[in-house]
Amino acid sequence: MSVRCIQNSGEYRVSGAVDRVPSSERRDTVSKSTSDYQNSPLQYVIETGQWLDTVLSEATDRRFPILTTLRAQGITHYVMAPLIFSNRIVNAISWGSDAPSGFREADVELFRYLVPTFALVLEVTAGRRIYGELLATYVGRDPCARIMAGAVQRGNVRHIKAAMLLADLRGFSRLTDELPEQRIIELLNAFFDLVVPGVIGSEGDILKYIGDAVIAIFPVTGDDPAPACESALAAAQDNADCAPGFTARGPAAYFHRYCSALW
């Protein structure tokens, strides 16, 4: 996880840039085969495990073309350090200065002093985010929040009122016999990418994935179940509106949509 901090007029501010490229390929990260990664400071630090401490110039533009943009923004000095997590994945953190003389030696020594602490904090933060996203995928956002907060007592039951939406692919059993395995996986991913955003956008929760089916709930927050039912219907309608684009991507891209209110 690369967090770029910019020194501006003697004060440090987080620029909001976050790049994460572990030593193995991961989804939603910059691929090592992309031009942004090749010949970049990130590639250098991750593959060598060494610090990069350089004053920006035309020479650094040729060596690391991506730094040309920073130099155009007035950055004069760039430092990137490896953040090595306990699982040996190498991430990175970087700083830039727009001071004419760049960073002082004492500044860089401060970075070296802080990096081990950054690594510990960011590893815990990244791990919690990953665990939370994984848990939410299987139990839903609200149960996930409760579990992450410590509600893990065996037999603990919470009754809720909710509208329910069920969606599945039509003819999926037949498709598993007719299509190759990779095509089935692509089809399921495309289907879930269609269904899930509509559910989340309508303030619902994915309760469970069952093969090619999705079960979603829309909690009733008051005495009137109508708003929850309307949210479930809105999610189903959103899926229906997106279905034509889905059908164009492959065979049997039609799905059943059922929505019922339970209270």
C-alpha positions, 0 to 999 in steps of 0.5 A, a space after each residue: 500500500 503506497 501512501 504518498 505524502 507531500 511536503 508543502 511549505 514545511 508541512 506534511 499532507 496526505 495527497 490521497 494517492 494509494 497504490 498497492 502492488 504486492 509481489 503476487 497478482 491481486 484483483 483491483 491493483 495495478 498490474 505488473 504488466 502495465 506501463 504505470 508499474 513498469 519502470 516506476 519507483 514502485 517497481 524498483 522498491 518492491 523488486 529490490 526492497 531498497 529505499 529510493 531517495 532521489 532529487 527530481 530532474 530530467 535524468 529521473 524523468 528518463 529513469 522513472 517516467 511517472 515522476 515527470 508529472 510530479 516534477 511538473 507539479 513542483 515536486 523537487 525531491 522524492 523518497 519511497 521506502 519499502 513496507 514489509 509486512 509479516 507475510 513478506 509482501 512488500 508494499 511502499 510508502 512515499 513522500 515528496 517535497 516542493 521545497 527548492 532544496 528538497 528534504 533535509 537529511 533530518 527529514 529522511 532520517 525521520 522517515 526511516 524512523 517512522 517506517 517500521 511503525 507505519 508498516 505495523 499500523 498499515 498491515 493491521 489496517 489492511 488486514 482488518 479491511 480485507 477480513 471485513 470485506 471477506 466476512 461481509 461477502 458471506 454474512 452481510 454488512 450488518 452482521 459483519 459489523 457486529 461480528 467485527 465488534 465482538 458479537 461472536 457468542 455461540 447461539 447468539 440470534 437476532 431477529 429482524 424484519 426484512 423484505 427479501 429478494 432472490 435472484 438466480 440464473 435461468 437454466 444454470 444446471 444445463 449450462 454447467 453441462 454445456 459450457 467449459 468451466 472457465 466460461 461458467 465462472 465468467 458467467 457467474 461473476 458477470 451475473 453477481 456484478 449485475 445483481 450486487 450493485 443494485 442491492 447495495 445501491 438500494 440499501 440492501 444486504 447480500 445474505 447468501 450466495 447459493 451456487 448461481 443464486 443470490 439472496 438479499 434482504 432489505 431490513 424493515 427499520 420501523 413499523 411500516 414494511 413498505 419502504 423495505 419492500 420498495 427498496 427490494 423492488 427497486 433493486 430488482 428493477 435495477 437488475 432488470 434495467 441492466 439485464 440487456 447488457 448482461 445478455 449481450 455478454 453470453 448465453 442464457 443471461 436471463 435470470 429469475 427475479 422474485 421479491 417478497 415481503 416478509 414481516 
